[in-house]
Amino acid sequence: MTLRAVNFPSTGGVWRGLSNRYRNNFVARFTGALRVPRTGWYNFWTNSDNGSKLWINGRVVVNNDGLHGMQWRHGRIHLRRGSSASIKESV
């Protein structure tokens, strides 16, 4: 499956298609690739309740880990044109 964005908003319950077993204390990992159109600095964000991290090419770019309510965190990384960056996000 191809997603343009990983976007699972706060529900106060469970997401459609998941049982009540996934209401709390679980993790999801998303992986993908990004084609870089031009060399430069790129900004990335995560918004999560109780932790998330975003890795690009094996480097943590956004660290939104820990116990907290919904909050945004930002990070940036310099990428080269024409490269393909591997992305991994754990929420």
C-alpha positions in Angstrom: 0.0 0.0 0.0 1.2 3.5 -0.7 0.4 6.4 1.6 1.0 10.1 1.0 1.1 10.6 4.8 0.8 8.6 7.9 -2.2 10.1 9.6 -4.1 8.3 12.3 -5.8 11.0 14.4 -6.7 10.7 18.0 -10.0 8.9 18.3 -10.7 8.5 22.1 -11.2 4.9 21.1 -9.9 2.5 18.5 -9.2 3.0 14.8 -11.7 1.4 12.3 -10.7 -2.2 11.6 -8.9 -2.7 14.9 -10.2 -4.5 17.9 -10.5 -3.0 21.4 -7.2 -4.8 22.2 -5.4 -2.0 20.4 -6.9 0.8 22.4 -3.6 1.3 24.5 -0.1 0.1 24.8 0.8 -0.9 21.2 3.2 0.2 18.5 3.0 0.5 14.8 5.9 0.8 12.4 5.8 2.4 9.0 8.6 2.2 6.4 9.0 3.8 3.0 11.2 5.6 0.6 11.4 9.3 -0.4 12.8 10.5 -3.7 14.6 13.8 -3.2 13.9 16.3 -6.0 16.6 18.8 -5.1 19.5 19.2 -2.7 18.6 21.1 0.5 17.2 21.0 4.0 14.0 19.1 4.5 11.6 19.5 7.4 9.6 16.7 9.0 7.1 16.6 11.8 5.3 14.0 14.0 2.2 14.5 16.1 1.6 11.7 18.6 0.2 10.8 21.9 2.8 8.9 24.0 5.7 8.8 21.6 6.9 8.5 18.1 10.2 8.6 16.3 11.1 9.3 12.7 14.3 7.9 11.1 15.7 8.9 7.8 18.6 6.8 6.4 19.1 5.3 9.9 19.3 8.7 11.7 16.6 9.9 14.1 15.3 13.1 12.6 12.3 13.7 14.8 12.2 12.4 18.4 8.7 12.8 19.9 9.2 9.9 22.3 8.0 9.6 25.9 4.8 9.8 27.9 2.8 12.9 26.9 -0.5 14.0 25.4 -0.8 14.8 21.7 2.1 17.0 20.7 4.0 18.1 17.6 7.8 17.7 17.2 9.9 18.9 14.4 13.3 17.9 12.9 15.2 18.6 9.7 17.8 16.9 7.6 20.0 17.8 4.6 19.3 15.5 1.6 20.9 15.3 -1.8 19.0 15.6 -5.1 18.4 12.3 -6.8 18.9 10.2 -3.7 16.4 7.9 -2.3 16.0 8.2 1.5 14.7 5.3 3.5 12.1 6.4 6.1 11.0 4.5 9.2 8.5 5.8 11.7 7.4 4.1 14.9 4.3 5.4 16.7 
